[in-house]
Amino acid sequence: MTTMTTAVNSAQVLELLLEGKALSDDQADGMFEELLSGNLGQAAAGAFLMGLRAKGEDSTDLAAGVRAGLKHARQITGLSGPRIDTCGTGGDGKNSFNCSTATALFLADMGHQVVKHGNRAVSSSCGSADALEALGCELNTEPEQVAAELDRNHFVFLFAPAYHPAFKHIAPVRQGMGIRTLFNFMGPLLNPARPTHQLLGVSDPDMLNLMGETLLLTGVERALLIHGAGGYDELTTFGPARGYYIEKGRMDKTVVDPVRLGFRRFSPEAVEVEGKEHAVAVLRDILKGRGPEPMMQMVALNLAACLHILGEGDMESCSEVARDYVKGGLRRGEVAC
């Protein structure tokens, strides 16, 4: 996703956005380069992000943001072979347990390479970084340590703020605006380990197509992009999830129906947690195979999707494997990270 950026007239771009006109690739690339380089003042930066939303963000805008974000990220080298990330956009406001984190740890326990990119809680009770820190995982893995850590434990956590120092230019702008911007959807697309496979949840169903088109540009080999039943940014047992299956440069609509895959149906209330302490306690129980059944089933469903993405079989067979594995807890007996 390397691109050359040229000088951009920010005032001209803001005028175009004010008129509701789409930006060219060069204009979008140039503006995001200026933004992440810290060359835009807070007023111009806020106007740019507000202008994009008012116009209606498109794949040109999101792809430009992702290109700039990856360019300014701390670079990781020495990785090879299939590696997967399980993440969502966040923002569903559901206060559910750390399903994607549990899924990632089960995947690693099964021997798959997992490059988990995440942050502390923003709109949830307990973010992936908060949960993993409580389990004793290292949050400060340096780029040059990633390959060895992945080889040793099949799991590495990439703490987003540590890998995206340029985002310090945007943080105060976003906080001052207090509304959703395009950056809310960029996080899952900015993993500096460049996963080859991905399970990506989107809280806003209207953003599914846009996220899918942008994910195609990252060069991912195979991915499942979903909006879960109940408005979640992950697969749930509450009903069918809708989204896109991405493979070999194609993006095809798909539906994942948990009932047809043999999962019991539960209510959203059954997977809620009351705060960080509760979230961590529940996660520990799940990893031991002793968590609440609704949460165990939800983890197994997401694990099945990941196994399918990784080529371990169709969704039906992967669901059977995932349910059995989650019931047994981590085979290594402890979190390896």
Residue frames as qw, qx, qy, qz and C-alpha x, y, z in Angstrom:
[[0.000, 0.884, 0.467, 0.000, 0.00, 0.00, 0.00],
 [0.429, -0.393, 0.077, 0.810, 2.95, 2.30, -0.53],
 [0.340, 0.817, 0.412, 0.218, 2.09, 5.53, -2.27],
 [0.389, 0.103, -0.015, 0.915, 3.79, 8.78, -3.22],
 [0.055, -0.828, -0.497, 0.252, 2.22, 11.90, -1.78],
 [0.356, 0.424, 0.174, 0.814, 2.33, 15.30, -3.36],
 [0.036, -0.115, -0.331, 0.936, 1.81, 18.74, -1.87],
 [0.068, -0.603, -0.768, -0.207, -1.86, 19.48, -1.29],
 [0.094, -0.334, 0.036, -0.937, -3.77, 22.73, -0.95],
 [0.097, -0.278, -0.869, 0.398, -5.67, 22.11, 2.28],
 [0.266, 0.375, 0.242, -0.855, -7.94, 25.14, 1.84],
 [0.451, 0.222, -0.546, -0.670, -8.94, 23.90, -1.61],
 [0.315, -0.088, -0.945, -0.008, -9.68, 20.42, -0.23],
 [0.038, 0.334, 0.683, -0.648, -11.82, 21.87, 2.55],
 [0.383, 0.329, -0.093, -0.858, -13.78, 23.87, -0.01],
 [0.438, 0.086, -0.785, -0.429, -14.44, 20.70, -2.01],
 [0.211, -0.220, -0.909, 0.283, -15.68, 18.92, 1.10],
 [0.181, 0.332, 0.371, -0.848, -17.88, 21.89, 1.96],
 [0.504, 0.291, -0.321, -0.747, -19.49, 21.46, -1.47],
 [0.839, -0.006, 0.449, -0.307, -19.94, 17.74, -0.83],
 [0.694, 0.600, -0.362, -0.163, -17.53, 16.75, -3.60],
 [0.969, -0.164, 0.060, 0.175, -15.38, 13.61, -3.58],
 [0.210, -0.820, 0.464, 0.261, -11.61, 13.88, -3.25],
 [0.742, 0.505, -0.439, -0.041, -9.10, 12.45, -5.68],
 [0.914, -0.179, -0.234, 0.280, -6.58, 9.86, -4.47],
 [0.508, 0.322, -0.210, 0.771, -3.84, 12.51, -4.47],
 [0.248, -0.615, 0.057, -0.746, -5.94, 14.98, -2.50],
 [0.836, -0.487, -0.108, -0.229, -6.93, 12.40, 0.11],
 [0.864, -0.009, -0.227, 0.450, -3.39, 11.04, 0.38],
 [0.317, 0.475, -0.168, 0.803, -1.98, 14.54, 0.71],
 [0.436, -0.641, 0.027, -0.631, -4.41, 15.58, 3.43],
 [0.905, -0.410, -0.106, -0.036, -3.87, 12.49, 5.56],
 [0.741, 0.182, -0.220, 0.608, -0.11, 12.88, 5.16],
 [0.036, 0.569, -0.155, 0.807, -0.36, 16.47, 6.41],
 [0.687, -0.570, -0.075, -0.445, -2.64, 15.36, 9.24],
 [0.940, -0.286, -0.111, 0.147, -0.38, 12.55, 10.51],
 [0.620, 0.303, -0.183, 0.700, 2.74, 14.64, 10.07],
 [0.341, -0.633, -0.414, 0.559, 1.29, 17.23, 12.42],
 [0.255, 0.039, 0.265, 0.929, 1.27, 19.93, 9.75],
 [0.228, -0.594, -0.506, -0.582, -2.45, 20.72, 10.03],
 [0.140, -0.253, 0.457, -0.841, -3.57, 22.94, 12.86],
 [0.164, 0.224, 0.891, -0.360, -6.35, 21.66, 15.11],
 [0.448, 0.501, 0.215, -0.709, -8.97, 23.83, 13.41],
 [0.471, 0.459, -0.552, -0.513, -8.06, 22.57, 9.93],
 [0.107, 0.121, -0.986, 0.030, -7.76, 18.98, 11.14],
 [0.296, 0.324, 0.733, -0.520, -11.20, 19.13, 12.74],
 [0.497, 0.536, -0.043, -0.681, -12.69, 20.75, 9.65],
 [0.321, 0.365, -0.798, -0.357, -11.17, 18.01, 7.47],
 [0.002, -0.072, -0.983, 0.171, -12.58, 15.16, 9.56],
 [0.351, 0.463, 0.517, -0.628, -15.96, 16.88, 9.87],
 [0.422, 0.522, -0.320, -0.668, -15.98, 17.59, 6.13],
 [0.192, 0.182, -0.937, -0.229, -15.35, 13.95, 5.29],
 [0.126, 0.282, 0.894, -0.326, -18.23, 12.82, 7.47],
 [0.369, 0.549, 0.246, -0.708, -20.60, 15.48, 6.15],
 [0.382, 0.443, -0.575, -0.572, -19.74, 14.53, 2.56],
 [0.965, 0.012, 0.126, -0.230, -20.00, 10.85, 3.37],
 [0.310, -0.603, 0.702, 0.217, -16.76, 8.91, 3.69],
 [0.881, 0.395, -0.130, -0.227, -15.87, 6.70, 0.74],
 [0.955, -0.088, 0.080, 0.271, -13.20, 4.08, 0.00],
 [0.509, 0.635, -0.128, 0.566, -10.82, 6.72, -1.38],
 [0.274, -0.787, 0.244, -0.496, -10.89, 8.53, 1.97],
 [0.852, -0.454, 0.227, -0.125, -10.54, 5.43, 4.14],
 [0.917, 0.210, 0.016, 0.339, -7.84, 3.87, 1.96],
 [0.323, 0.727, -0.214, 0.567, -5.83, 7.11, 2.06],
 [0.496, -0.717, 0.286, -0.397, -6.10, 7.19, 5.85],
 [0.960, -0.211, 0.177, 0.048, -4.97, 3.58, 6.11],
 [0.758, 0.468, -0.089, 0.445, -2.03, 4.15, 3.75],
 [0.058, 0.767, -0.290, 0.570, -0.87, 7.14, 5.76],
 [0.716, -0.582, 0.235, -0.305, -1.42, 5.33, 9.04],
 [0.976, -0.037, 0.098, 0.192, 0.67, 2.33, 7.99],
 [0.566, 0.627, -0.155, 0.513, 3.38, 4.56, 6.55],
 [0.107, -0.725, 0.337, -0.592, 3.76, 6.41, 9.85],
 [0.888, -0.426, 0.023, -0.174, 3.50, 3.27, 12.01],
 [0.313, -0.635, 0.704, 0.055, 6.54, 1.65, 13.59],
 [0.708, 0.387, -0.486, -0.336, 7.62, -1.01, 11.10],
 [0.765, -0.301, 0.553, -0.135, 7.76, -4.74, 11.86],
 [0.515, 0.545, -0.606, -0.265, 10.00, -7.07, 9.85],
 [0.014, 0.333, -0.935, 0.125, 10.85, -10.75, 9.79],
 [0.637, 0.125, 0.564, -0.511, 7.31, -12.13, 9.72],
 [0.303, 0.217, -0.771, -0.517, 6.31, -14.96, 7.40],
 [0.127, -0.215, -0.968, 0.006, 3.54, -17.47, 6.98],
 [0.316, -0.627, -0.534, -0.471, -0.17, -17.14, 7.76],
 [0.204, -0.147, -0.564, 0.787, -0.99, -14.83, 10.67],
 [0.188, -0.631, -0.649, -0.381, -4.41, -13.73, 11.80],
 [0.024, -0.081, 0.374, -0.924, -5.96, -10.84, 13.70],
 [0.211, -0.597, -0.768, -0.093, -9.33, -10.91, 15.47],
 [0.137, -0.230, -0.256, 0.929, -10.64, -7.44, 16.06],
 [0.123, 0.746, 0.641, 0.134, -13.56, -5.11, 15.69],
 [0.177, 0.607, 0.094, 0.769, -14.17, -1.45, 15.20],
 [0.180, -0.278, -0.603, 0.726, -15.61, -1.08, 18.68],
 [0.201, 0.010, -0.075, -0.977, -18.30, 1.45, 19.24],
 [0.402, -0.334, -0.762, -0.382, -21.17, -1.02, 19.65],
 [0.289, -0.421, 0.298, -0.807, -21.65, 0.19, 23.23],
 [0.794, -0.221, -0.459, -0.331, -22.72, -3.26, 24.42],
 [0.362, -0.617, 0.583, -0.386, -20.35, -3.82, 27.38],
 [0.977, 0.041, -0.157, -0.138, -19.90, -7.42, 26.32],
 [0.769, -0.490, 0.334, 0.238, -17.07, -9.68, 27.49],
 [0.020, 0.720, -0.546, -0.428, -13.73, -9.80, 25.65],
 [0.903, 0.255, 0.319, -0.134, -14.78, -12.30, 23.00],
 [0.663, 0.708, -0.228, 0.082, -12.20, -11.42, 20.34],
 [0.078, -0.712, 0.656, -0.238, -9.38, -11.61, 22.91],
 [0.731, -0.183, 0.619, -0.221, -10.50, -15.04, 24.10],
 [0.860, 0.487, 0.126, -0.080, -10.80, -16.18, 20.49],
 [0.388, 0.799, -0.443, 0.122, -7.27, -14.97, 19.74],
 [0.313, -0.568, 0.721, -0.245, -5.81, -16.82, 22.74],
 [0.848, 0.069, 0.497, -0.171, -7.56, -20.08, 21.80],
 [0.736, 0.669, -0.102, -0.018, -6.24, -19.73, 18.24],
 [0.137, 0.756, -0.611, 0.189, -2.69, -19.29, 19.52],
 [0.603, -0.339, 0.672, -0.266, -3.13, -22.27, 21.84],
 [0.888, 0.319, 0.310, -0.113, -4.05, -24.31, 18.76],
 [0.679, -0.172, 0.421, 0.576, -0.75, -23.30, 17.15],
 [0.409, 0.749, 0.355, 0.382, -1.92, -20.55, 14.79],
 [0.407, -0.016, -0.103, 0.908, 0.08, -17.33, 14.57],
 [0.096, -0.853, -0.510, -0.053, -1.99, -14.50, 16.06],
 [0.330, 0.116, -0.074, 0.934, -1.01, -10.83, 15.76],
 [0.169, -0.762, -0.621, 0.069, -3.54, -9.05, 17.98],
 [0.205, 0.277, 0.017, 0.939, -3.73, -5.31, 17.44],
 [0.347, -0.713, -0.592, -0.143, -5.69, -3.40, 20.06],
 [0.041, 0.516, -0.205, 0.830, -6.10, -0.72, 22.66],
 [0.003, -0.151, -0.740, 0.655, -7.48, 0.04, 26.08],
 [0.107, 0.633, 0.764, -0.069, -11.21, 0.47, 26.62],
 [0.005, 0.092, 0.165, 0.982, -12.84, 3.43, 24.90],
 [0.560, -0.177, -0.151, -0.795, -16.54, 2.56, 24.72],
 [0.785, -0.154, -0.588, -0.122, -16.43, -0.87, 26.41],
 [0.712, -0.693, 0.031, -0.108, -15.99, -2.10, 29.97],
 [0.630, -0.534, 0.490, 0.279, -12.58, -3.59, 29.31],
 [0.540, 0.718, -0.342, -0.275, -10.45, -3.26, 26.18],
 [0.945, 0.187, -0.239, 0.123, -8.19, -5.99, 24.81],
 [0.378, 0.538, -0.483, 0.578, -5.12, -4.26, 26.25],
 [0.465, -0.506, 0.375, -0.623, -6.75, -4.00, 29.68],
 [0.957, -0.122, 0.047, -0.259, -7.72, -7.67, 29.67],
 [0.856, 0.316, -0.304, 0.275, -4.38, -8.99, 28.43],
 [0.112, 0.613, -0.480, 0.618, -2.46, -6.82, 30.89],
 [0.665, -0.425, 0.323, -0.523, -4.52, -8.30, 33.72],
 [0.998, 0.039, -0.014, -0.054, -3.62, -11.79, 32.47],
 [0.640, -0.573, 0.356, 0.367, 0.08, -10.89, 32.67],
 [0.730, 0.478, 0.311, 0.377, 0.71, -10.29, 28.99],
 [0.415, -0.323, 0.137, 0.839, 3.37, -7.90, 27.77],
 [0.336, 0.854, 0.373, -0.140, 1.99, -4.72, 26.20],
 [0.001, -0.910, 0.267, 0.316, 5.32, -3.15, 25.27],
 [0.816, 0.055, 0.459, 0.348, 6.71, -5.59, 22.72],
 [0.015, -0.687, 0.323, 0.651, 9.15, -3.69, 20.51],
 [0.727, 0.552, -0.155, -0.378, 8.95, -4.11, 16.71],
 [0.366, 0.556, -0.746, -0.016, 12.25, -6.02, 16.59],
 [0.258, -0.193, 0.874, -0.363, 10.92, -8.49, 19.20],
 [0.724, 0.183, 0.112, -0.656, 7.65, -9.33, 17.44],
 [0.713, 0.337, -0.562, -0.248, 8.90, -12.14, 15.18],
 [0.275, 0.238, -0.868, 0.339, 10.65, -14.00, 18.01],
 [0.380, -0.003, 0.578, -0.722, 7.68, -13.55, 20.34],
 [0.765, 0.242, -0.105, -0.588, 5.31, -14.86, 17.69],
 [0.614, 0.325, -0.718, -0.046, 7.56, -17.85, 17.04],
 [0.090, 0.193, -0.831, 0.514, 7.80, -18.62, 20.75],
 [0.268, 0.202, 0.695, -0.636, 4.15, -18.22, 21.83],
 [0.141, 0.418, 0.785, 0.436, 2.17, -18.07, 18.56],
 [0.117, -0.879, -0.458, -0.060, 0.73, -14.84, 19.98],
 [0.386, -0.061, -0.130, 0.911, 1.84, -11.24, 20.15],
 [0.005, 0.857, 0.491, -0.153, -0.09, -8.18, 21.23],
 [0.381, 0.266, 0.150, 0.873, 0.57, -4.91, 19.42],
 [0.123, -0.686, -0.478, 0.535, -0.53, -2.02, 21.62],
 [0.410, 0.746, 0.401, 0.338, -1.92, 0.46, 19.11],
 [0.098, -0.994, 0.025, 0.037, -0.73, 3.72, 20.77],
 [0.570, -0.578, 0.453, 0.370, 2.84, 2.37, 20.92],
 [0.583, 0.123, 0.634, 0.493, 2.85, 1.47, 17.22],
 [0.251, 0.720, 0.447, 0.467, 1.13, 4.60, 15.93],
 [0.383, -0.409, -0.250, 0.790, 2.98, 7.58, 17.47],
 [0.061, 0.169, 0.339, 0.924, 1.68, 9.89, 14.74],
 [0.293, -0.613, -0.676, -0.285, -1.80, 9.56, 16.16],
 [0.348, -0.478, -0.411, 0.694, -0.82, 11.94, 18.93],
 [0.028, -0.036, 0.223, 0.974, -1.55, 14.69, 16.42],
 [0.368, -0.321, -0.603, -0.630, -5.15, 13.54, 16.04],
 [0.376, -0.358, -0.797, 0.308, -6.06, 12.52, 19.59],
 [0.044, -0.369, -0.384, 0.845, -6.79, 16.04, 20.92],
 [0.287, 0.071, -0.388, -0.873, -8.74, 16.90, 17.77],
 [0.458, -0.242, -0.805, -0.288, -10.96, 13.83, 18.08],
 [0.298, -0.387, -0.702, 0.518, -11.46, 14.42, 21.80],
 [0.049, 0.275, 0.116, -0.953, -12.40, 18.02, 21.15],
 [0.371, -0.038, -0.548, -0.749, -14.87, 17.08, 18.43],
 [0.407, -0.032, 0.715, -0.568, -16.55, 14.43, 20.54],
 [0.799, 0.344, 0.110, -0.481, -18.20, 12.71, 17.57],
 [0.848, 0.055, 0.486, 0.202, -17.51, 9.69, 15.39],
 [0.240, 0.775, -0.392, -0.434, -14.91, 10.30, 12.69],
 [0.807, 0.421, -0.392, -0.136, -13.29, 8.14, 10.03],
 [0.145, 0.527, -0.774, 0.318, -10.60, 7.18, 12.56],
 [0.689, -0.190, 0.498, -0.491, -13.14, 5.09, 14.45],
 [0.936, 0.269, 0.136, -0.182, -13.05, 2.64, 11.56],
 [0.475, 0.729, -0.491, 0.052, -9.34, 2.73, 10.75],
 [0.462, -0.598, 0.617, -0.219, -8.04, 0.81, 13.78],
 [0.865, -0.011, 0.499, -0.053, -8.71, -2.76, 12.55],
 [0.762, 0.629, 0.067, 0.136, -7.09, -1.90, 9.21],
 [0.141, 0.892, -0.366, 0.224, -3.87, -0.52, 10.71],
 [0.889, -0.395, 0.210, 0.097, -2.25, -3.64, 12.17],
 [0.117, 0.834, -0.503, -0.193, 1.50, -3.06, 11.53],
 [0.483, -0.262, 0.830, 0.096, 2.10, -6.84, 11.44],
 [0.463, 0.341, -0.456, -0.679, -0.02, -6.89, 8.27],
 [0.605, -0.006, 0.758, -0.244, -2.12, -10.01, 8.99],
 [0.092, 0.116, -0.807, -0.572, -2.69, -12.34, 6.07],
 [0.317, -0.443, -0.804, -0.237, -6.05, -13.42, 7.50],
 [0.066, -0.092, 0.354, -0.928, -8.59, -11.45, 9.49],
 [0.184, -0.620, -0.761, -0.053, -11.91, -11.69, 11.30],
 [0.109, 0.058, -0.093, 0.988, -13.11, -8.10, 11.39],
 [0.053, -0.652, -0.744, 0.135, -16.28, -6.97, 13.13],
 [0.067, 0.264, 0.159, 0.949, -18.01, -3.71, 12.23],
 [0.044, 0.378, 0.690, -0.615, -20.45, -2.06, 14.64],
 [0.369, 0.538, 0.068, -0.755, -22.09, 0.13, 11.96],
 [0.680, 0.284, 0.664, 0.125, -23.72, -1.96, 9.20],
 [0.435, 0.886, 0.110, -0.116, -23.67, 1.04, 6.86],
 [0.047, -0.831, 0.525, 0.179, -19.84, 0.88, 6.90],
 [0.837, -0.091, 0.536, 0.069, -19.54, -2.78, 5.92],
 [0.749, 0.598, 0.206, 0.196, -19.12, -2.21, 2.20],
 [0.150, 0.934, -0.267, 0.183, -16.66, 0.64, 2.70],
 [0.533, -0.619, 0.576, -0.041, -14.59, -1.39, 5.16],
 [0.872, 0.122, 0.463, 0.103, -14.60, -4.35, 2.80],
 [0.605, 0.772, 0.026, 0.194, -13.44, -2.33, -0.18],
 [0.050, -0.881, 0.434, -0.180, -10.60, -0.91, 1.89],
 [0.736, -0.389, 0.553, -0.027, -9.64, -4.27, 3.36],
 [0.868, 0.428, 0.218, 0.129, -9.25, -5.59, -0.19],
 [0.379, 0.867, -0.216, 0.242, -6.57, -2.96, -0.76],
 [0.457, -0.739, 0.483, -0.107, -4.49, -4.16, 2.20],
 [0.442, 0.459, -0.762, -0.120, -3.59, -7.36, 0.37],
 [0.570, -0.226, 0.674, -0.413, -5.23, -9.66, 2.94],
 [0.102, 0.131, -0.929, -0.330, -5.45, -13.23, 1.62],
 [0.386, -0.423, -0.774, -0.269, -8.70, -14.23, 3.29],
 [0.039, -0.032, 0.472, -0.880, -11.03, -12.41, 5.66],
 [0.184, -0.605, -0.760, -0.151, -14.53, -12.39, 7.06],
 [0.003, -0.121, 0.143, -0.982, -16.02, -8.96, 7.61],
 [0.284, -0.487, -0.814, -0.140, -19.22, -9.05, 9.67],
 [0.300, -0.341, 0.207, -0.867, -21.86, -7.07, 11.52],
 [0.152, -0.090, -0.961, 0.215, -23.18, -9.33, 14.25],
 [0.369, -0.600, -0.612, -0.359, -26.82, -9.79, 15.22],
 [0.487, -0.730, -0.388, 0.282, -27.85, -7.38, 17.94],
 [0.149, 0.972, -0.066, 0.167, -25.61, -4.62, 16.57],
 [0.709, -0.588, 0.294, 0.253, -22.33, -6.19, 17.70],
 [0.340, 0.791, -0.476, -0.181, -18.90, -5.91, 16.08],
 [0.062, -0.339, 0.939, 0.018, -18.39, -9.68, 16.33],
 [0.508, -0.140, -0.756, -0.388, -20.30, -12.87, 15.66],
 [0.390, -0.199, 0.563, -0.701, -23.03, -13.54, 18.20],
 [0.002, -0.171, -0.984, -0.054, -25.45, -16.36, 18.92],
 [0.280, 0.407, 0.438, -0.751, -28.40, -13.94, 18.96],
 [0.667, 0.635, 0.296, -0.253, -29.12, -14.38, 15.26],
 [0.787, 0.384, 0.237, 0.421, -27.53, -14.35, 11.79],
 [0.273, -0.678, 0.183, 0.657, -24.58, -12.06, 11.07],
 [0.650, 0.708, 0.257, 0.103, -24.27, -10.38, 7.70],
 [0.248, -0.791, 0.344, 0.441, -21.19, -9.20, 5.90],
 [0.635, 0.679, -0.327, -0.167, -18.60, -10.12, 3.29],
 [0.875, -0.233, 0.332, 0.263, -16.21, -12.98, 2.69],
 [0.266, 0.882, -0.337, -0.196, -12.98, -11.80, 1.10],
 [0.776, -0.218, 0.532, 0.258, -10.64, -14.11, -0.78],
 [0.570, 0.107, 0.537, 0.613, -8.26, -13.74, -3.72],
 [0.070, -0.082, 0.203, 0.973, -9.25, -10.15, -4.35],
 [0.314, -0.419, -0.638, -0.565, -12.99, -10.88, -4.36],
 [0.170, -0.007, 0.567, -0.806, -15.60, -9.66, -1.91],
 [0.383, -0.272, -0.753, -0.460, -18.83, -11.69, -1.74],
 [0.532, -0.415, 0.164, -0.720, -21.85, -11.17, 0.49],
 [0.460, -0.010, -0.879, 0.123, -22.29, -13.80, 3.17],
 [0.621, -0.532, 0.041, -0.574, -24.52, -14.71, 6.10],
 [0.301, 0.185, -0.875, 0.331, -23.37, -16.65, 9.17],
 [0.687, -0.414, -0.162, -0.574, -26.34, -18.29, 10.92],
 [0.107, -0.444, 0.804, -0.381, -25.26, -19.76, 14.29],
 [0.765, -0.006, 0.432, -0.478, -28.37, -21.94, 14.65],
 [0.865, 0.437, -0.175, -0.174, -27.62, -23.72, 11.37],
 [0.429, 0.562, -0.653, 0.270, -24.11, -24.35, 12.68],
 [0.706, -0.245, -0.653, 0.121, -25.40, -26.04, 15.82],
 [0.196, 0.122, -0.464, 0.855, -25.09, -23.18, 18.30],
 [0.161, -0.649, -0.712, 0.214, -27.74, -22.43, 20.91],
 [0.078, 0.673, 0.200, 0.708, -29.40, -19.04, 20.78],
 [0.418, -0.457, -0.503, 0.603, -28.89, -16.70, 23.72],
 [0.025, 0.952, 0.293, 0.082, -29.84, -13.12, 24.56],
 [0.380, 0.689, -0.224, 0.575, -27.48, -10.13, 24.51],
 [0.480, -0.752, 0.222, -0.393, -27.84, -9.72, 28.28],
 [0.968, -0.235, 0.060, 0.063, -26.18, -13.11, 28.76],
 [0.788, 0.227, -0.039, 0.571, -22.81, -11.85, 27.48],
 [0.013, -0.886, 0.063, -0.459, -22.63, -8.53, 29.31],
 [0.643, -0.140, -0.471, 0.587, -20.04, -7.73, 31.97],
 [0.278, -0.899, -0.336, 0.037, -20.32, -5.15, 34.71],
 [0.105, -0.951, 0.285, 0.055, -16.82, -3.72, 34.59],
 [0.385, 0.657, -0.648, 0.035, -13.14, -4.53, 34.20],
 [0.298, -0.359, 0.827, -0.313, -12.86, -6.87, 37.19],
 [0.776, 0.215, 0.470, -0.362, -15.88, -8.87, 36.07],
 [0.697, 0.645, -0.233, -0.211, -14.60, -8.95, 32.47],
 [0.194, 0.603, -0.766, 0.109, -11.19, -10.30, 33.51],
 [0.491, -0.176, 0.773, -0.363, -12.69, -12.89, 35.87],
 [0.816, 0.391, 0.255, -0.343, -15.02, -14.13, 33.13],
 [0.559, 0.685, -0.453, -0.112, -12.16, -14.27, 30.63],
 [0.110, -0.479, 0.849, -0.197, -10.07, -16.39, 33.02],
 [0.662, 0.065, 0.654, -0.361, -12.97, -18.82, 33.43],
 [0.765, 0.571, -0.021, -0.299, -13.53, -19.05, 29.68],
 [0.374, 0.673, -0.638, -0.012, -9.88, -19.84, 29.05],
 [0.240, -0.285, 0.886, -0.277, -10.15, -22.67, 31.59],
 [0.309, -0.141, -0.849, -0.404, -13.24, -24.04, 29.85],
 [0.202, -0.439, -0.793, 0.371, -15.49, -23.05, 32.77],
 [0.072, 0.058, -0.001, -0.996, -17.08, -19.81, 31.58],
 [0.527, 0.361, 0.441, -0.630, -20.81, -19.06, 31.30],
 [0.590, 0.261, 0.734, 0.213, -22.32, -21.14, 28.52],
 [0.416, 0.868, 0.262, -0.072, -23.57, -18.15, 26.43],
 [0.022, -0.889, 0.397, 0.229, -20.07, -16.70, 26.39],
 [0.518, -0.283, 0.770, 0.243, -18.40, -20.05, 25.71],
 [0.609, 0.509, 0.601, 0.091, -20.72, -20.56, 22.74],
 [0.284, 0.950, 0.021, -0.127, -19.98, -17.10, 21.38],
 [0.243, -0.708, 0.605, 0.270, -16.22, -17.68, 21.63],
 [0.595, 0.014, 0.780, 0.193, -16.59, -21.02, 19.87],
 [0.538, 0.745, 0.393, -0.026, -18.57, -19.39, 17.06],
 [0.153, 0.945, -0.252, -0.145, -15.88, -16.77, 16.48],
 [0.429, -0.489, 0.731, 0.206, -13.14, -19.39, 16.79],
 [0.681, 0.320, 0.652, 0.095, -14.92, -21.49, 14.16],
 [0.440, 0.889, 0.107, -0.066, -14.99, -18.54, 11.78],
 [0.100, -0.836, 0.511, 0.173, -11.25, -17.99, 12.27],
 [0.578, -0.190, 0.776, 0.166, -10.46, -21.65, 11.64],
 [0.637, 0.600, 0.484, 0.032, -12.54, -21.48, 8.47],
 [0.235, 0.952, -0.151, -0.125, -10.72, -18.35, 7.34],
 [0.259, -0.675, 0.675, 0.146, -7.41, -20.13, 7.95],
 [0.588, 0.364, -0.619, -0.372, -8.48, -22.99, 5.69],
 [0.194, -0.236, 0.900, -0.310, -9.14, -25.61, 8.37],
 [0.100, 0.319, 0.939, 0.074, -12.45, -26.69, 6.83],
 [0.172, -0.554, -0.464, -0.669, -15.99, -25.49, 6.16],
 [0.281, -0.467, 0.279, -0.791, -17.94, -23.61, 8.83],
 [0.869, -0.293, -0.165, -0.365, -19.85, -26.72, 9.90],
 [0.880, -0.006, -0.365, 0.304, -16.78, -28.84, 10.62],
 [0.308, 0.388, -0.360, 0.791, -14.89, -25.91, 12.13],
 [0.506, -0.521, 0.062, -0.685, -17.82, -25.25, 14.47],
 [0.933, -0.266, -0.233, -0.069, -17.63, -28.78, 15.84],
 [0.709, 0.166, -0.346, 0.592, -13.88, -28.49, 16.39],
 [0.035, 0.497, -0.212, 0.841, -14.22, -25.07, 18.01],
 [0.685, -0.522, -0.065, -0.505, -16.96, -26.11, 20.43],
 [0.934, -0.191, -0.252, 0.169, -14.94, -29.10, 21.63],
 [0.572, 0.291, -0.289, 0.710, -11.76, -27.08, 21.96],
 [0.178, -0.567, 0.145, -0.791, -13.33, -24.24, 23.96],
 [0.823, -0.461, -0.161, -0.290, -14.94, -26.75, 26.35],
 [0.894, -0.090, -0.245, 0.363, -11.49, -28.12, 27.15],
 [0.313, -0.920, 0.083, 0.223, -9.93, -24.75, 27.90],
 [0.291, 0.818, -0.495, -0.042, -6.39, -23.78, 26.94],
 [0.967, 0.033, -0.238, 0.087, -4.37, -26.95, 26.49],
 [0.498, 0.422, -0.438, 0.619, -1.21, -25.24, 27.71],
 [0.523, -0.521, -0.597, 0.313, -3.04, -24.47, 30.92],
 [0.251, -0.701, -0.162, 0.648, -2.04, -20.82, 30.95],
 [0.427, 0.897, 0.090, -0.073, -1.93, -17.80, 28.70],
 [0.729, -0.116, 0.245, 0.629, 1.32, -17.76, 26.71],
 [0.316, 0.838, 0.187, 0.404, 2.14, -14.14, 25.95]]
